[in-house]
Each structure stands twice: as C-alpha cells, then as structure tokens.
Amino acid sequence: MSLTRSLFLSGALALAGAAMTFGAIANAAPLSSAPAIFPAPVSLKLTGTDISLGKSVVLVRAGYVDAETETLVRQVMNEAGVETIRTATKLPTRFDTTYVVIGTTDATAIRSALARTGGALPTDTEGYALASHTDADGALIVLAGKDGDGLYHAAQTLRQIATAGHIPALTIADNPAMPVRGTIEGFYGKPWSMAERAEHIDFLAGMKANTYIYSPKDDAFARAKWRDAYPAETLKALGEVVGDANRHHVNFVYAISPGPSICYSDPADLEAIRQKFAALRGIGVRSFYIALDDIEYTKWNCAADEAAYGPSGEVAAAHAQATLLNAVQADLAAAGHGSLIMVPTEYYNATVSPYKTELAKDLDPRVVIQWTGTDTVPSSISVADARNATKAFGRKTLLWDNYPVNDYNESAGRLLLAPYDRREAGLSTELAGIVSNPMNQEVASRPAVMGLIAFAWNDTGYDAERTWRAAARYLAGGDPQVTEALLTFFDTQHLAPTFGNQPWQSQAPQLRALTNRVRDALASGNATERTAALEALGQAADDLAAAPDRIRAGVIVPGFVTEAQPWLDATALWGRALRLTVDGLRAEDATAASRLFGEAARLADDAGKIRTIPGATRPEGPIKIADGVLDRFIAEAPGLIYLPAPPPS
C-alpha cells in the first residue's frame, strides 16, 4: 500500500504515491507565495523567505510518534532532495543544519520548538501546527499535533508544501471543523473489492479524512446472513484493510444491517450481534454501527416482539430499536470503544414524528444518529435543516450525504462528477460530521468525495469550484491538457436527479451555455454573432471528441479509466456528433446540411446504445452524456435554420 501524496504548487493540487507521481519534484521551483493547502487551513502566514533544506537534516522525535507518521515525514524529506536524515533526542541552542521536530503538544520539546518559531500550540482534537523558521546558521521545522491524528495531518500538510530542496517559512494553525469526515460504502450493487477499499482508505488519509464506514448493502454477511460468521478468508482480508486504516489514522467502522429479519426481543439475536462484533474486534475494528434503514417498521419480524413491545407501529419500533441499541452501546462503553452509530428507519427528513420523538427519548445519548438530509438525495442542505434534525432526533446528527452515489433508478447510466456544492457554510455548528455515500466506481467517486472532505474540514473556507478543479488536477497528475480534458468530461456528468426534488446541479452548464448562445445567435440573424457562436461550439465539440483519448493516455490514478470506459466511449461519439451538427448549421445548402445532420443523428444513436459495464453498476442502463443538452440540441438543430431547397438537377 502506497502513501497518498498531496502536493500543491502555485495553487494547483496534485496527489501522488508510488503509483501516482506528479512529475519530477526536482524540477519544481522554490515557492514564492503562500502554497495552496488541501483542505484549506484555518490560518496560514508567511514569515520569511523560503528555507533551503539541503542534503542533510536532523529529525527530533518529541515524545511518542507513531511509525506511519515518521515514515511519511522521512519520505517527504527524501522526495524533497534530502539524502541523509540523522536523529537526535533534543534541540541544540544554535542550529548548524536543518532540524525537523515532530511530536504532540504534551512533549516539552514541541512546546519549546514552537515558541522558537512563533507557532501556536494546537488546542483542538486533530488540530496541528506546522511552523518553519530559518536564521544564518540553520533552520527549524516543527510539526506539532494536539494528538497523534493531528500530527499525522501535519505530516500530510508537509507533503503539500515541500518542493525540491525548499520549504516556505510560515506558520500554520489548523484543525477540522467537523469531528467525522469520510465515506460510507453504503450503496446497493457490486461492493468494492478489498483492494479498492485499501486504495480508498489511502486516498482518505491523504485528504485528512478520518472515517470509512463498511456497510455495502450486498454483503450478505452484514445484511441477509448477518447472524452467520464470516468465512475465515474473508475475515482475514477484511483484517488487512482494517490494519491499513488503523495505520493511516482512518477509523474503520463496521456496520451490520439486521433490520430485515431482527427479532428485537430475542436474546439470541442480541448475542449474534455481539458475536459478529467480537469477530470484527479480533481483526482490529474499534468502531461499530447498526443500520436500520430501508426496512419495514410497521410490522414485526417475530411474534415475541409484539408480546414484548405491543402492536406493531412506528412508536413501538422506535422503542424496540432503542432497547437493542442501548444494550450494544453498553457493551462498547464497557470495552472502551466509544459511541455506537446507527441509521434510523426514518433517515430522510428533518420533521418531527412519533418515531423520531420516541427514538430521541429512549436512545442512549451516546449513540450517534445518521441522517441523509431533507430527502434521501437532497439537492441542498442548510444550517436550518440540520438544526431541525437536531431538534427532531434530540442530538446533532452525522450526515449521510447521498452524493455521488448512483445506485438508484433516476441516476441510471450516469457517473456523477459535479462539484460538491449546495451545502451551506456553517453546517459544522449543527452536525457531528459528514460522510459521503460514493458510487460503485471507487476512483470516479473521488472528485466529489474530495469536495465533501474539504467542506467538512473547513466549511466556512470551502470553495466548490476550486476544489473541483483540484480534483481534476489530482487525477491528471498536474498535466494541464489532461486536466482540461477531465473538466470537459466532468461537465457532461452534472445531473443528479433527486427523489421528487430539484436536481443537484443543472446538467452540462458549459455546453448548455454554448448551445443556448448558438440558438440565440441563429434567432437574431446577426451574422457576426452566428459565426462566433458556431466557432465556439465547434471548438467545444472538438474538445469533447478528443477528451477521452487524452484522459486514457494521461490520467495517472489507477482505476479511473477502467471505471469510466463506457462513458468515455460514448463521449467521443457525442463529440463527433456535435461537430457534425455544427458543420450542418454552417453548411451553405440544404443537401449538405441534411447529410451532416443525418451523420450526426447516426452517431448519437450509436452513442445511446452504449451501456454501463454489466455487474459494475446498479442499476444498469444506457450511458448518458450531457443528457437533455447534447441530445436535445442535435435533434433540434435541423429546425434552427432555414435553407432553400437545392435547385432541380
């Protein structure tokens, strides 16, 4: 498992590891302005000229430093051109070389070193300080974490600001706005492979996320066969992923979904949950979750529940669920494993109801409740929405954000690649955190997940457009042409229809603007504007047609091209169809225009026959590229112009 690398140069984000390289770091120039850092830190101040690292540094460990953090710091130094790393137990009075001090704030050496650089001690959980200072004799770089997680985040930031032989003189004070940030593998359809989970956790770590929830709906041993033990080989493979998460400061949360068959009053079912959790505890899991979503709660699964809790109904169901969950929470507390997480049967709105009221009254206050917003797939979430959820559930909720998941009928045939947006700044005051429910396509989910993580870290400083472009640079390894090709492709995958609500974001905003401009120009009769509008749309068509090959050749993150293959194939055809349509609109006679429009229609028809990869996406269906924009424009183009009939032959 490689370490995910986060590197920003001149405001451009790229991430790299052993298999993901941003190019030769040795060719990077010294930083002359404040580096862009992902997620955006709370505070960053430049304090002087860039520091030259030289060929040798001294590493000082202040108190306990975990192996993964130290390895990461050493790797950053080596990639920045440092050849020799010596160790010392304390700081000298004067520096004869560059000293790198790493540790948590309970170490005296860390407090002393921060004072010498002008940095402030971090005080918040997962907070960190990174400060660097130079004088005539040498330099001092300090990475200070409020805790081990904060120190690891500091090391990730160090990766972003180190260039070839240099680091800026600065002070950074940073901490996350939300305590829980990450993903929940909670979709229906083909689950991720163990390798995909490990890579995803590595990606999360580089983004300063801290949570991965294992809850694939199609894992039979977590849902349909939840009472049964995992096969030994499956448990071993899961253990390797758990170990990777633990090393990378990502909390692996195991979720079980007993709702379809649970008998709440049966001691044997409670014992089955305890046994399942004990098995997962044996491979290193320390956080647990019980999912009670997508089930029927107006009828019991067993007669014993009616005897114990009365006739079926939402209030009785809430009481029965709380009784079960409280027993499991008590087990976790006794084992020192913190809070249980649960998703309720009513997870999809913020209105007060008898079910929510009963659950809030009966449920142990330590249990964390998940909530998907004002709908299953909400188009937007406001602070007021979250405040209403807090009131309804009796505690701050953990937002299960159903973006970019594409496992529901309305999203069939789409990758969802729009910016993470329409979540109101200030949500950190009313939420316990946010996790994204991603797509079956793990790597293709990352642009949206990057946005969610950046928002959860610093919601008041979040820039959706900037982060979206940074995600394209990440996939492209910083290559400008590949980045633009990805953004062209991303534009065709904006629409995320919601259940009876407004779309997430309007489809293909860039292409829509260009096609609308052509419509307006043709209607106006202005020849100059007509020529300019068609020229711009023609260039966009050429870019669209060329984008798939550029993406296939240039994207450096393994998996993206394979996952996106049918969408890339369809995009190339739609781009060619659009080019022919533009040529038809520019044709000088009806015969030529008709021929070009016909060829465009045939290509569009071919593109519409391309389907998602069988078994890789739920639901399967025909690929959709800028649907409602490209298909509509190409179909309507022949009616946008009037050409005289050709003379008789």
ZAMARGU-4260 file (C-alpha; in steps of 0.2 Angstrom, whole numbers, plus 5000, padded with zeros to 4 digits):
<rodrens>
0) 5000/5000/5000 | 5007/5016/4994 | 5006/5033/5004 | 4995/5045/4996 | 5004/5061/4992
5) 4997/5078/4992 | 5006/5092/4984 | 5001/5109/4979 | 5012/5120/4968 | 5007/5138/4964
10) 4989/5134/4969 | 4987/5118/4959 | 4984/5102/4968 | 4991/5085/4964 | 4992/5069/4974
15) 5004/5055/4971 | 5011/5039/4979 | 5022/5025/4972 | 5010/5023/4958 | 5004/5041/4957
20) 5018/5054/4953 | 5016/5072/4949 | 5031/5073/4939 | 5049/5076/4944 | 5049/5086/4960
25) 5067/5090/4957 | 5061/5102/4943 | 5050/5112/4955 | 5054/5130/4958 | 5055/5137/4976
30) 5039/5144/4982 | 5037/5162/4981 | 5020/5164/4988 | 5008/5155/5000 | 5006/5137/4995
35) 4988/5131/4992 | 4984/5118/5005 | 4970/5105/5004 | 4959/5106/5014 | 4961/5124/5016
40) 4969/5128/5033 | 4961/5139/5047 | 4976/5150/5047 | 4992/5152/5036 | 5005/5166/5037
45) 5021/5168/5028 | 5035/5173/5039 | 5050/5175/5028 | 5060/5169/5013 | 5059/5150/5008
50) 5070/5138/5018 | 5083/5128/5009 | 5083/5110/5016 | 5100/5105/5010 | 5106/5087/5008
55) 5105/5083/5027 | 5093/5086/5041 | 5091/5081/5059 | 5075/5073/5065 | 5070/5075/5083
60) 5056/5064/5090 | 5047/5073/5104 | 5038/5060/5114 | 5029/5046/5106 | 5027/5047/5087
65) 5019/5033/5078 | 5028/5024/5064 | 5017/5029/5050 | 5019/5047/5053 | 5038/5046/5055
70) 5039/5036/5039 | 5028/5050/5030 | 5040/5064/5036 | 5055/5054/5031 | 5048/5051/5014
75) 5043/5069/5011 | 5061/5074/5016 | 5069/5061/5004 | 5057/5067/4989 | 5062/5085/4993
80) 5081/5080/4990 | 5087/5076/5007 | 5099/5062/5007 | 5104/5060/5025 | 5092/5060/5040
85) 5101/5059/5057 | 5091/5058/5073 | 5093/5067/5089 | 5085/5067/5106 | 5085/5086/5109
90) 5087/5103/5101 | 5103/5112/5101 | 5104/5130/5107 | 5110/5135/5089 | 5107/5126/5073
95) 5121/5121/5061 | 5109/5112/5049 | 5090/5110/5047 | 5081/5102/5062 | 5064/5094/5060
100) 5055/5092/5076 | 5039/5081/5077 | 5028/5076/5091 | 5012/5080/5101 | 5009/5095/5112
105) 5012/5085/5128 | 5030/5085/5124 | 5041/5099/5132 | 5052/5099/5116 | 5037/5103/5105
110) 5031/5117/5115 | 5049/5124/5116 | 5052/5122/5097 | 5035/5130/5093 | 5040/5145/5104
115) 5056/5147/5094 | 5047/5148/5078 | 5032/5159/5083 | 5019/5145/5081 | 5004/5142/5092
120) 5000/5126/5101 | 4985/5117/5094 | 4971/5115/5106 | 4958/5106/5097 | 4956/5087/5093
125) 4965/5083/5077 | 4972/5100/5077 | 4990/5103/5072 | 5003/5117/5070 | 5016/5117/5057
130) 5030/5131/5058 | 5046/5134/5050 | 5060/5147/5054 | 5077/5150/5047 | 5092/5160/5053
135) 5110/5162/5047 | 5116/5145/5054 | 5101/5133/5050 | 5083/5130/5050 | 5069/5123/5062
140) 5054/5115/5056 | 5041/5110/5069 | 5026/5098/5066 | 5015/5098/5082 | 4999/5088/5084
145) 4986/5090/5098 | 4986/5071/5097 | 4993/5058/5086 | 4979/5061/5072 | 4984/5079/5072
150) 5002/5075/5070 | 4998/5064/5055 | 4988/5078/5047 | 5003/5090/5050 | 5014/5077/5040
155) 5001/5077/5026 | 5002/5096/5025 | 5021/5095/5025 | 5020/5084/5009 | 5010/5098/5001
160) 5022/5112/5004 | 5038/5104/5002 | 5046/5107/4985 | 5063/5102/4978 | 5075/5107/4992
165) 5064/5120/4999 | 5050/5124/5011 | 5042/5140/5014 | 5045/5150/5030 | 5027/5150/5038
170) 5016/5146/5052 | 5000/5136/5050 | 4987/5133/5063 | 4974/5121/5058 | 4960/5109/5064
175) 4944/5101/5057 | 4928/5110/5059 | 4919/5093/5060 | 4924/5078/5070 | 4919/5065/5057
180) 4924/5066/5039 | 4925/5052/5026 | 4914/5040/5017 | 4902/5026/5019 | 4902/5011/5007
185) 4883/5010/5008 | 4877/5008/4991 | 4867/4994/4983 | 4875/4984/4969 | 4893/4976/4967
190) 4903/4981/4983 | 4921/4987/4981 | 4935/4974/4981 | 4947/4973/4996 | 4960/4981/4985
195) 4948/4996/4981 | 4944/4998/4999 | 4963/4999/5004 | 4966/5011/4990 | 4951/5022/4995
200) 4957/5022/5013 | 4974/5028/5007 | 4966/5042/4997 | 4956/5047/5013 | 4971/5048/5023
205) 4980/5060/5011 | 4964/5071/5011 | 4964/5072/5031 | 4948/5062/5032 | 4946/5051/5047
210) 4932/5039/5044 | 4927/5024/5032 | 4911/5015/5036 | 4910/4997/5029 | 4891/4995/5025
215) 4889/4988/5007 | 4871/4983/5005 | 4876/4967/4995 | 4887/4960/5008 | 4876/4945/5013
220) 4886/4943/5030 | 4882/4960/5035 | 4863/4960/5030 | 4854/4945/5024 | 4865/4932/5033
225) 4870/4944/5047 | 4869/4931/5060 | 4882/4920/5051 | 4900/4921/5054 | 4911/4927/5040
230) 4922/4914/5031 | 4939/4914/5038 | 4947/4920/5022 | 4935/4935/5021 | 4938/4940/5039
235) 4957/4939/5035 | 4956/4950/5020 | 4945/4962/5030 | 4958/4962/5043 | 4971/4968/5031
240) 4960/4983/5026 | 4957/4987/5044 | 4975/4987/5048 | 4979/4998/5034 | 4965/5010/5040
245) 4972/5010/5058 | 4990/5014/5052 | 4984/5028/5041 | 4973/5036/5055 | 4957/5032/5047
250) 4943/5025/5058 | 4937/5009/5051 | 4918/5007/5056 | 4910/4991/5054 | 4891/4991/5050
255) 4878/4977/5052 | 4861/4978/5045 | 4850/4966/5054 | 4833/4975/5051 | 4825/4964/5038
260) 4825/4949/5050 | 4829/4955/5068 | 4819/4950/5082 | 4822/4964/5094 | 4816/4954/5110
265) 4826/4938/5106 | 4842/4937/5117 | 4849/4926/5104 | 4849/4940/5091 | 4857/4952/5103
270) 4870/4938/5106 | 4873/4936/5087 | 4877/4954/5085 | 4889/4953/5100 | 4897/4938/5092
275) 4899/4947/5075 | 4906/4962/5083 | 4918/4952/5093 | 4925/4944/5077 | 4927/4961/5070
280) 4935/4967/5086 | 4948/4952/5084 | 4954/4960/5067 | 4956/4977/5074 | 4940/4986/5072
285) 4936/4998/5086 | 4920/5007/5080 | 4903/4999/5076 | 4887/5003/5068 | 4869/4996/5067
290) 4859/5001/5051 | 4840/5000/5052 | 4837/5009/5036 | 4827/5003/5021 | 4816/4991/5032
295) 4798/4989/5036 | 4794/4996/5053 | 4775/4994/5054 | 4776/4975/5056 | 4786/4964/5067
300) 4798/4950/5061 | 4793/4939/5076 | 4778/4936/5087 | 4789/4939/5103 | 4791/4957/5098
305) 4773/4960/5099 | 4772/4952/5116 | 4787/4962/5122 | 4783/4979/5114 | 4764/4979/5109
310) 4756/4980/5092 | 4767/4985/5078 | 4769/5003/5073 | 4782/5017/5072 | 4782/5021/5091
315) 4784/5003/5096 | 4798/5000/5083 | 4807/5015/5089 | 4806/5009/5107 | 4812/4991/5102
320) 4826/4998/5092 | 4832/5009/5106 | 4832/4994/5118 | 4843/4984/5107 | 4855/4999/5103
325) 4856/5003/5121 | 4862/4986/5125 | 4875/4986/5111 | 4881/5004/5117 | 4883/4997/5134
330) 4894/4984/5128 | 4905/4996/5118 | 4907/5008/5133 | 4912/4993/5144 | 4926/4989/5131
335) 4931/5007/5129 | 4926/5008/5111 | 4916/5024/5112 | 4899/5028/5103 | 4889/5016/5093
340) 4882/5024/5076 | 4865/5020/5070 | 4855/5025/5055 | 4836/5025/5059 | 4822/5019/5049
345) 4816/5037/5046 | 4833/5044/5040 | 4827/5055/5026 | 4819/5071/5033 | 4820/5083/5047
350) 4802/5084/5053 | 4797/5079/5070 | 4787/5062/5070 | 4781/5050/5083 | 4795/5038/5078
355) 4809/5051/5080 | 4802/5058/5096 | 4801/5040/5104 | 4819/5036/5097 | 4826/5053/5104
360) 4818/5049/5121 | 4823/5031/5123 | 4840/5030/5115 | 4856/5032/5125 | 4863/5049/5122
365) 4880/5042/5117 | 4873/5034/5101 | 4876/5044/5086 | 4862/5045/5073 | 4864/5046/5055
370) 4853/5057/5044 | 4853/5059/5025 | 4846/5077/5025 | 4829/5084/5020 | 4827/5069/5007
375) 4835/5053/5003 | 4845/5063/4990 | 4843/5081/4994 | 4848/5094/4982 | 4853/5106/4996
380) 4856/5106/5014 | 4855/5122/5025 | 4860/5125/5043 | 4842/5127/5047 | 4839/5110/5040
385) 4852/5102/5051 | 4846/5112/5066 | 4828/5105/5063 | 4836/5087/5063 | 4845/5091/5079
390) 4828/5095/5087 | 4819/5080/5079 | 4832/5067/5084 | 4837/5075/5101 | 4856/5077/5096
395) 4867/5083/5082 | 4867/5071/5068 | 4880/5063/5057 | 4876/5067/5039 | 4875/5053/5027
400) 4876/5063/5011 | 4870/5053/4996 | 4882/5061/4984 | 4889/5055/4972 | 4880/5038/4974
405) 4872/5032/4958 | 4863/5016/4963 | 4845/5022/4961 | 4834/5022/4946 | 4835/5041/4942
410) 4854/5040/4941 | 4855/5025/4930 | 4868/5027/4916 | 4877/5042/4925 | 4894/5045/4933
415) 4891/5059/4945 | 4906/5071/4943 | 4899/5089/4948 | 4907/5099/4961 | 4902/5096/4979
420) 4890/5110/4982 | 4874/5117/4989 | 4879/5113/5007 | 4878/5129/5017 | 4893/5136/5026
425) 4890/5134/5045 | 4884/5116/5045 | 4898/5112/5056 | 4889/5120/5070 | 4874/5108/5069
430) 4882/5092/5063 | 4893/5079/5071 | 4901/5076/5054 | 4898/5071/5036 | 4901/5055/5026
435) 4899/5053/5008 | 4890/5038/5000 | 4900/5036/4985 | 4897/5027/4968 | 4901/5009/4964
440) 4915/5017/4954 | 4928/5020/4968 | 4940/5031/4959 | 4927/5040/4949 | 4919/5045/4966
445) 4935/5054/4972 | 4931/5071/4964 | 4915/5073/4974 | 4922/5065/4989 | 4937/5077/4989
450) 4924/5091/4989 | 4915/5084/5004 | 4930/5081/5014 | 4936/5099/5011 | 4919/5106/5016
455) 4919/5095/5032 | 4937/5101/5037 | 4933/5120/5034 | 4915/5123/5028 | 4917/5142/5030
460) 4933/5142/5019 | 4926/5130/5006 | 4927/5134/4988 | 4917/5122/4977 | 4924/5127/4960
465) 4942/5127/4966 | 4941/5110/4974 | 4933/5103/4959 | 4947/5109/4948 | 4959/5102/4960
470) 4951/5085/4959 | 4954/5085/4940 | 4972/5090/4943 | 4974/5076/4955 | 4968/5063/4943
475) 4979/5071/4929 | 4994/5072/4939 | 4995/5090/4936 | 4996/5089/4917 | 4986/5105/4911
480) 4980/5097/4895 | 4973/5081/4904 | 4966/5092/4917 | 4956/5102/4904 | 4950/5086/4896
485) 4944/5079/4913 | 4935/5095/4916 | 4927/5094/4899 | 4921/5076/4903 | 4915/5081/4920
490) 4904/5095/4913 | 4894/5081/4905 | 4890/5072/4921 | 4882/5085/4932 | 4865/5080/4934
495) 4860/5070/4950 | 4841/5069/4949 | 4833/5068/4967 | 4818/5059/4973 | 4804/5072/4968
500) 4816/5087/4972 | 4826/5099/4962 | 4842/5092/4953 | 4858/5093/4961 | 4865/5105/4948
505) 4860/5108/4930 | 4867/5097/4918 | 4882/5102/4907 | 4882/5120/4912 | 4897/5124/4900
510) 4889/5115/4885 | 4872/5122/4889 | 4878/5140/4888 | 4887/5137/4872 | 4871/5128/4863
515) 4860/5142/4870 | 4872/5155/4863 | 4870/5147/4846 | 4851/5146/4847 | 4851/5165/4851
520) 4863/5169/4838 | 4853/5160/4824 | 4837/5168/4830 | 4844/5185/4830 | 4850/5184/4812
525) 4867/5193/4817 | 4880/5185/4805 | 4894/5190/4816 | 4887/5183/4832 | 4881/5167/4822
530) 4899/5164/4816 | 4907/5167/4833 | 4894/5156/4842 | 4896/5142/4830 | 4915/5144/4831
535) 4915/5142/4850 | 4903/5127/4850 | 4913/5119/4836 | 4929/5121/4847 | 4919/5113/4862
540) 4914/5099/4851 | 4932/5095/4845 | 4937/5096/4864 | 4924/5084/4868 | 4928/5072/4855
545) 4947/5072/4859 | 4944/5072/4878 | 4943/5053/4880 | 4959/5049/4872 | 4968/5062/4882
550) 4960/5055/4898 | 4965/5037/4893 | 4983/5042/4890 | 4986/5055/4904 | 4976/5050/4919
555) 4988/5043/4932 | 4976/5037/4946 | 4974/5018/4943 | 4956/5013/4940 | 4948/5029/4934
560) 4949/5025/4915 | 4943/5007/4918 | 4928/5013/4928 | 4924/5027/4916 | 4927/5017/4900
565) 4909/5016/4893 | 4906/5034/4897 | 4922/5039/4888 | 4917/5029/4873 | 4900/5037/4872
570) 4908/5055/4875 | 4919/5053/4859 | 4904/5048/4849 | 4894/5063/4856 | 4908/5075/4852
575) 4909/5069/4834 | 4890/5071/4833 | 4891/5088/4839 | 4905/5093/4827 | 4894/5087/4813
580) 4879/5096/4819 | 4889/5112/4820 | 4895/5109/4802 | 4877/5106/4797 | 4872/5123/4804
585) 4886/5131/4794 | 4883/5122/4778 | 4878/5133/4763 | 4865/5122/4755 | 4851/5111/4762
590) 4858/5095/4754 | 4875/5096/4763 | 4866/5101/4779 | 4854/5087/4778 | 4869/5075/4775
595) 4878/5081/4790 | 4863/5081/4802 | 4860/5063/4797 | 4878/5058/4801 | 4876/5067/4817
600) 4860/5058/4821 | 4868/5041/4817 | 4882/5044/4829 | 4871/5050/4843 | 4861/5034/4840
605) 4876/5024/4842 | 4882/5033/4857 | 4864/5030/4865 | 4867/5011/4863 | 4882/5010/4874
610) 4878/5003/4891 | 4886/5003/4908 | 4898/4989/4912 | 4887/4973/4917 | 4888/4970/4936
615) 4898/4985/4939 | 4884/4997/4941 | 4867/4996/4949 | 4855/5000/4941 | 4862/4995/4924
620) 4857/5006/4909 | 4862/5016/4893 | 4876/5028/4896 | 4870/5046/4897 | 4881/5060/4892
625) 4875/5078/4895 | 4858/5071/4893 | 4845/5085/4890 | 4858/5096/4882 | 4868/5087/4869
630) 4854/5075/4863 | 4841/5089/4863 | 4852/5101/4853 | 4857/5088/4840 | 4839/5083/4837
635) 4833/5101/4836 | 4847/5108/4825 | 4839/5105/4808 | 4824/5116/4814 | 4836/5130/4819
640) 4840/5136/4801 | 4831/5139/4785 | 4840/5134/4769 | 4832/5135/4752 | 4829/5118/4743
645) 4843/5114/4731 | 4839/5118/4713 | 4832/5103/4702 | 4845/5093/4694
</rodrens>
